[in-house]
Amino acid sequence: MTASSVAQYCGYCLARFKANESRCPECHAIAGGLGYRQAQQALLGALTGRAIGERRVHLIRLIGNRADAGAAPALVEFALDCGSDQVEALAVVECLDRILVGPARLDALRRLNQQHPDDVVRLTAAQALTRYV
């Protein structure tokens, strides 16, 4: 693997780009690329920060698209902490259901099914579980 083929992530918008690019292809910021783990931490940090609702849903989808099972516990914690926001919690369920795989997905969906205060979120998590168990 050459340096030019290694993916980096924009430090501003967290879009993925090749290491040899001088500007981010999404936001055109001067490349100051982050590695995979740094970008994951930045996404999770932004999710729990002061981002507005629609931005948080976008961040949840970005995290899910990375398909990193290590993010599942943080996503569940976020969904439980935002218990009053059904849209964000349902975005977490969708992320877990469609993108993440393996035991981390099952554990996360079970936890949301058992602990989330919203009936619709619990039901959606239960329906997702039926597809895997």
N, C-alpha and C positions, 0 to 999 in steps of 0.2 A: 504494500500500500504506500503510495507516494504522498508527499505532503499536500500536493494539489488535489488529491482525491479525498482527503479527510474532510468531513463535514464540520462546519462551525456554525454557531448560532449568533445572530445579531444581538449585541448588547443593549439595543434600544427596543426593537420590536420582537425579538426572539425567533425571527424567521431563520430557516436553515439555508446555508449557502456554502459553496466550495471555498476552501481555504485560500485559493489563489485569486479570489475576487476582491477587488479593492473597495467595493460598495455593496451594501445589502441590496439584493434584487427587489425586496418588498418596499422598504422605506427609504432607500438610497442613502442611509447614514454611512459614514466612513466606517469601514469594517474594523472592528475591534472585537473580533470573535470570541465567543465563549465556548468552552468545551461542553460535551453532553451533560455531565453532572452539574456544571455551573448553570447551564440553561434550565435544567430541571428544577434546581433550587430557586432560580429567579422566577419561574412560572408559579411554583407553589407559594413563594413569598408574595407575588403580586396577587394571587388568588385570595390570600388571607389579609391583604392590605386594604386600601381604601378604594379599590376599583368599583365602578358603578355596576349595577346588576347585569346589563347586557354584556359588559366587558368580562365579568366573572364567568358567564356562560361560555363566552368565546375561549377564555383561559382553560376552563374545564375540558372543552373539546380539544384544545391544543395539547393538553396533558394526556388525554386519552389517545390522541393520534400517535403519540410517542410510544404507546403500548408498553410502558414500563410498569411492571407489576409492583415495583417498590413505591409507586405513587398511590396505590390503593388505600393504605391506611390514612394518608393525609387527606385524600378525597372524602373518605367516610367521616373523618373528624370535621371537615368543612361542612359537609351535608348535615351533620348533627348539630353543629354550632349555628347554622343558618336555618334552624328548624322551622322558622316562620316563613321562609322563602321557598315555596313549593317549586317554582320554576328552576331555581338553581339546584335544589336537591334532586329533581327529576333529571336534570342534565347529568348529574353525577351517576345516577342509576343507569342512564343510557350509555354513558361512557364505560362504566363497568361491564354492562351487558354486551355491548357490541364490540368493544375494542380490547380490553384486557382479557387475558386467558389464565387458566390454571387455578390453583387453590386460593391465590390472593383474591381472585374475582369472587369465588364462592364465599369466602370468609367475609368479604366486604358486603356482598349482597345480603347474606344472613344477618349481619349486624344492622344494616339499614332496615331490614324486615322486622327485626325484633325491637330496635331502639328508636327509630325515627318517630317524632310526635305526630306527623301528618299521615292520615289514613291512606291517601292516594299514593304517597311515596312508599309506604309499607306494602300496599297491594301491588304496585309496579315492581318492587324488588322481589316480592313473592312470585309473581308471574315470570320474572326473569330466571329465578332459581329453578322453576319447574322445567326449563329448557336444558338444564345441566345436571340435575340429580334424578 
